[in-house]
Amino acid sequence: MSTGRRPGLVSVVACGTLLVTLAVGGCTSAGANGKGTVANTGTAGSGSKDNLVLGLEADIPGWDPGKILPGSVAWASQAVYDTIFSCDEFGHVKPDIAQSYDFTDNNTKLTLHLRSGMKFSDGTPVDGPAVRAALEYQVNAPGGKSFLPGVKVSSPNASTVVMTTPKPKSYLTTLMCMGSGAIASPKYLKSGKLDQAPVGSGPYVYDRADSTPGSVYVLTKNPHHWNAANYPYQKITLKVLTDRTARLNALKSGQISGAITDASTLSQLKSSGLTALVQHGQWAGLLIEDRKGKIVPALGDVRVRRAVNMVFDKAAIAQKLYQGQAEPTSQIFRKNSAAWIPGLKDPYPYDIKAARKLMAEAGYAHGFSVQIPYLADFGLDAAMPVVIQGLRELGIEAKQVTLSGSNALLDMLSGKYPVIFWPLGNHGDSRLSIDGTVLPTSVWNTEKATDPTIDRLWNTVLTTQGEKSATAQKELNQHLVDQAWFAPWVYMNSFFGYDPKKIELGKSTDLNQLAPQLSDFR
């Protein structure tokens, strides 16, 4: 290009979802001048393969681009829809529908320069007006109302789209890699038949005739896709296998070539000649929600919160509770993300005596009582006794409150509970984790606690890019650690089992690290 933009986009959510990433969980790839070049990685795939058969742990939520969920259920949407950008596991932007961008006006104006010649599967052009209409649909979708509030979209010409935000939003580029950036044909979006036959510009086309909704979804390769060589399989078959044992048996018998598994299956995978890809997208521990002491005054004292951190033997928890498939941590942010602090020594090592001393200094030598919510069927059974016993060391009586029914998650997040134990997503773009976990608008900040230091640092994150943003994120992380807003235990491993004789899979580039991206399969 000769327009002053650097060619290409190099490098840079609803996301921490209600299961493991209910909060969206920065990207430091854009230059300090706000001009984005996307590293064009070329076509990594070569040759072609016949049919990639994968197992889904749940049915897809349909084809509505405004209802895309993360994880393996996103494979279907990844197949049929392109996004504005694509991202790697840390949110570094790569080209997709947009080949380059300008981020200006204090990170409130994102100008997208579109790839030419693209078409939807119905033959209509993927041009400025079409992308504008599709993005306006996303803004008004349920996820958009949470993550794209107040966003305005315009298209000054066929090759350009402009997005403006009412306030600085430096990670808007990352959101455009996720479901919020999925682009569907405007004609399809207006049809009112969004769950029948999706119309996108993605690397595959939905084969409605050979599919059985709720059971099997078949997608055939789109030979006209701009990056078709990066998708070697001629066909993708997605089989819904909600039962964990059924998925494992299908994998062992060769009925499928890959599926999400867990630590309990590792020995069976190995004995069957299968491989497990390890992903690192979650942390487990306590969210000390009542940081201001509104419900339990003791928790408003940082010495009490620090004492809570010190009664859990993280190394033992990693080995025993998580079967060695976890790593102790004092940080909630993913390793190697912008907010993560390399070499940070745990300021709260396991030391019950020192913890009790802090409690006494704070005036709570005899402890207090606290309610902690518990949800059945969410894998918390083994962890809750550890929580209760650890707090008992400080004289804290943890009363387990069992929640059930369709509103259990909402009840847990209602602000009634001063402490919550939960495995939470830590996104590759740590700005998403701050947004979804730390801010007073965050779903996981149930008490809506505010902090002037966090406010100041977050403003820097929103209005900068690159090293300035990364530095502010690390300072924010350090402040969270110092103030003991959380009592993290471990980074948890998650697993994707696959047959190495059928699939080449080097790593997962999923921003959420829940399942490999469709483009990761070779």
N, C-alpha and C positions, 0 to 999 in steps of 0.2 A: 504494500500500500504506500501511497505517497501523500496521505492526508494528515500526517502528523501523529496518527495512532500507530502504536507498534503492532505489527501484523500478528495475527493469530489471537488467544486469551491466556497468558501463562498462569498456570497456577491460579483458589479461593476457590424440624422441625420441626396427631399433631404431635410433634416429635418429642423428647422423652415421653411416649404414648402412655395410655392408662395401664398398660401391662408392664413394660419395663422402660418406656421412654415417653411418658405422658408429657413431660416437659421438653420443649425443643432444646435440644441441646445444640477462635477466630482464625478466622482464616487470615493469613498474613501474606497472601500471594499478590494482591494488587499493589502496585507501586505507590509511593507516597504522593505522587501527583494524581492518583485516582484513575489513571488510564490503565485499562486491563488488556494485557495480551494473553491469549490462551495458548498454552503449549500444544501444538498440534502433534499428537503422538503417532499419527499415521495409522496404518492398518497392521495391527499386531498379528492378526490371524492369517493363515495361509492354507490353501487347499479347502476341502469341504468334508463334512461328515453328515451322516444321515439323520438320526433322530436322537435328540437329547431328552431323556425321560427323567423327570424330577418329581419328588414327592412333596406335597404341601401339607403342613400341619394343621391348616384350616382352609376353609373355602375362601375364595377371593371375595372382596366386598362388592363385586360388580365391576362395570366398566366406566362408571362415572369418573372422569379425571379429577373431580373435586372431592372424591372420597378415597383417595389412594392411601393405603396404610403401609408402614415400613415392614421389612422382613421378607420372607420367602413369598408371601402373598403378593408382593409387589412385582414378582417376575412377569406376571401377565401384563401389567401396565407398562413395564419396561420394554416388553416386546412390541406393543402396538403404538406407544407414544414416545416421541422425542421430547426432551426437555430443553429449556432455553440454554442451559449449560449442563455439562456433566461434571461430577466431582470425584476425586479420589477419597480415600478413607479419612483424610484430614481436611477436606473441603477445598483443596486446590482445584481451581477451575480449569476445565478443558472445553474445547469447542463442541457445540452441538448445533442447535438451530442458530444461535448467535456465534459468529466467528470472532468478534471483538466487542469491546464495550468501552464507554467513558463513564466514570463515576465522578460527578462534579457537584458543585453547590453544597459543599459541606456534607457530602454523602446523602443528599436528598434527591439527586437526579441521576438515574441510571439510563444511559442511552445505549441501546442494543443495535448492533450492525449485523443484519441477518445474512445467512448463507443464501446464495442465489440458486435458483433452479429446483428447489425442493417442492414436492407435491404430497398431498394427502393421498390415502389409498382410494379415495373417490375421484382422484384426478384434479382436484382443485389446488391452486397454488398455496404454498406456505409463505405468504408474503406479509407485509406490514399490517394491512387491515385485518387479515386472518389471525395473526398473532395477537394483535390488539384485542380482538373480540374474545379470543381464547383466554387471555390473561384477565380480562374483565370478568369472565365467568369464574376464574379462580379466585379473584378478589372477593366475589360475592358468595363463594362456597363456604361451608362451615369452617374449613381449615383456614381459608383466606381471611375470614372475619377475625380469627385469632392471630394470624401471623402477618397479614397484609392489611391491617386496618388503615383506612384513609388513603390507600394507594390509588393514584390516578394513572391511567394509561392512554397514550396517544400514539398516532402513527403519522408523522409528517410526510412520509413517502413510502413506496413499496418495499424499500430495503431497510427501513429504520423504525424502531419502536422506542418510545420514551416512557419510563416509569418514574413517577415522582412520589415522594413520601412526605407526610406533614412534618415529620421529625427525622433527624439523621438515623440511618439504618445501614450501617456498614456491612452487615451480613446479608443484605438483600440478594447479593450474588449467590450465596450458598442456598438460600431458599429456592432460587431458580434452578438448582440442581435436583431438588426434591419434588414431591408431589405437586407443590404449588406452582412449579414451572412446567408441568406436563401440558402439552399443547394438542388440542383436538380440533377437528374441522368445525368451523362455526355452523355450517349447515347441519352437521350431526348434533351439535349442542342444542340447536333450536328444534330438533325433531321430536323431542320428548320421549325418545326410545333409546335411552342411554345404556340400558342393560341388555341390549340385543346384539348388535354388531358394531363394535367400536370403529371409529374412523380417525386414524392418526397418520403419522408419517414415519412410524418406527420401523425397526429392522425386520419385523414380522407382521403378518396379517392374520387375524383370527379366522380359523376355519370352523364356521358355525355348524356346517353339515356333519363334520366328524367329531364334534364336541358334545358332551353331555353335561350341561351346567350342574354344578354341585358335585360332580364326580371326576370328569376328565375335560381338560381344555387343550385343544390342538391349535398350534400356530405355525404357519408356513412362511418361509423366508421371503422377504421383500427384496427382489434382485435390484430394484432401483434405489434402494436406500443409499444415502451419501457415504455411509461407512460400512457397507455390506461385507467387505472383506474382513472386518473385525468380528463378525459373527459367523463362525465356520459351519454351524449346523443348519441343515436344510429344513429341519422341522423341530419344534419344541413341543413336548407333551407334558402337561402338568396334571398329576394325579392327586386328588384330594384323599389324604390318609390321616385322619385326625387321631387315630389311636397310635401311641408311640410304639407299641409292640408290632403292630401291623406295618408301620413304616420300616422298622428294623428288619423284619422278615422279608419285606419286599426288596430291601436293599441287599440283603444276604442272598436272596434267590435270584437276583438279577432283573427283577421286574422294573426296578427303577435304578438309576445310576447315582443318585445323590439325594440327600434329605437332611434336615436339621435333626441332630441327635443330642445326647447329653452324656455326662461323665459315666453314668451307669452302663453305657453301651460300649465303652472303649475297648474292653477286653474282647468282647464278641466281634467287634469290627476287625480288630487285629487278627484274631484267629480265623476270620473269613477272608483274609487277604485284602481287607478294605482299609481306607485311610481316613483319619479325622483331621480336618482343618481347624486349627484353634483360632478363635476370634476373641478380641478383648474390647467389649463394648459396654460393660456394666461394672458398677461398684455396689457393694453391700455394706450396710451399717445403719446407724441411727440418724434420723433427721430430728435434731432438737428444735422443734418448731416454736416453742414458747420462749423465744430469745429475750423478750422484754418482761417475762414473768407475769403476764396477765392472768394466766390460769393457775400456774404454780410459781409463786414468787421466787422460790429458790433458783429456778432455771434462768432468771434474769441476772444472776450473778455469774460472771465468766469463770470464777473459780469452781463453781459447781459443774459447769459444762466441761471444763478441763478435767475435773475428777472423773466424770462419766467416761471420758475418752480413755482413762488410764486403767480401768478395771477389766478391760477385754484383752486377752492374750491373742493378739492378731496372728502370730506365727502358728500357734496351736489351732486356732480357728481355721486357718488356711489348710492345714494338714488334715485335721480330723473332721471338721464340719463339711469342708469342701473337697475332701479326698485328695488333697494335694493339687487340685486344679484351681488354685487361686494364689494371689500374691498380696502380702500385707501392704497397706498403704495408709498414709495420713492425709491424702489429698483425694478430692472427689473428681478431679479432671483427668481425662485419659492421658496416659503416658505419651509424650512427644507432641501433644497438642500445644497450642500457643500459651494456654494458662498454666500448664504443668511446669513445676519447678524441679529441674534435674538436681539430683543429689540432696534434696531436702531431708534432713535428719528428722525422724519422728519426734516432735516436741513432747509427746505424751506416751512414753514407753510404758509397758505393762508394769505397774507398781502400785499395789493396793495400799500399802502403808502411806506412800506419798499422796495418794488420792484421798485417803481418809483425813490426812492432815489438811488438805485443801478444803474439805468439807467442814472441818472444825473451824478453820480460819473464817469461813463464810458464815458461820453460825448455824450450821446444819449437821452437827456431829451425830445426831440421832436420826438423820434422814428425813424422809417425807414420803408421801404416796403419789403415784402418778398412773394415769390410765394409758394403756397402749393398745391400739386396735390390732385385731388379728383377722385375717381373711383366710378361710379354708380354701383348699385346692389351688393355692398360689405358691406352693413350695416353701412355705414358711414354718412347717411343723417342727423341723429339727432346729431351726434358729431361735424360735421364741424362748425355749427353756434356757438357752445361752444368754439371751437378753435379760431374762428375769433373774437368773443366778448372778450375773455380773452386777446388776444394779443392787441386788441384795447385799453385796459386799460393802456398800456404802450406806446401808440402812434404808435404802429406797425400796418401798413396797410397790412393785410394778403389778398393776391389776390388768390382766388381759381381758379385753372387751371383744367378744366374737361378733363380727359383722357378717351378714349374709343377705342374699337377695339381690335383685337387679341394681339396687342403689348402694351396694356395699362400698364400692370404690369412691363414689361421691360422698358418702358419709365419712369415710376415712379422711377425705380431703376437705371436709367442711370447716375445719378450724376448731373443732371440739377437743382434739387430742394434742397434748403438749409434746409428745414424743411419738415418732413413727419409725418402725423398722421396715425397710423395703429395699429390694435390689433395684437400682435406678440406672438408667442409661447415661453414659458419659460420651457425648458426641465428639466426633473428630474435630469439628469446628467448635471450640470451647465457648465461643460467643453464644451459641445455641444453648449450651448447658447453663450459662449464666442467666440467659433470658428465661429459661424454663424452670430453673431450680432456685435461683437466688433472689431475683428482683421482687419487689412487693406485688407486681402483677403476675408473678409466677404461680402456676397451679400447685407447685410443691412448696411454696412459701405460704403455708396455710394460714398463718397468723398475720400475713402481710407486713412483716417486720421491715422497718426501714433503717438505713444506716448512712450517715453523710459521707463517710469515706467511700462506701460502695457507690453511692450516687455520683461522686466526683470522678472516680475511676471509670465508671460505666460511661459517663459522658465522653471521656477521652476515647474509649473503645469505639463508641458510636461515630465519632467525628474524625477518626484517623484510620490509617491502614498500615500494613507492614510492621516494622519494628516498634513504632510508637504504640500501636494497638497491642502487640504482644507483650511489651513491657507493662502496660497498664493492666492487662489480664493477669500477669504473674503477680503484680502487686495486689490485685483484688483477691487472688487465690491465697496469698500470704495472710491477708487480713482475715479471711474466713477461717484459716487455720488458727491464727492468733486468738480470734474471738470464739473459737470452738462452736461454730454454728452447726457443725455436723460431728458425728463420731464414726468416721469411716473405718471399716474393718479391712476389707480386701478388694482387689480387682478380681472379678470372677471371669473364668474362662467359659466360653460357650463353643459349641462344636457343630461342624457340618461334616457328616459322613459321606464318603463317596468311593466309587470304584476307580482306582487309578489306571486300570486297564482300558477304561472307557472315557475317562475325563482327565484332562490336564488342568490343574487348578493350583496356580502358584500362591495366590493370596486372595483375600477378600478386600475389595475396594469400597465396600459399603460404608457410608458415612456413619451409620448407626452400629455397624459390626453385628448385625443380627443374622444376615445370610449373605453369601456372595452375590455380587451383581450378575445379571445375565451375561454381561460382557466379559466377566472373569473366566467363563468356561471356555476351554480350548479343546 
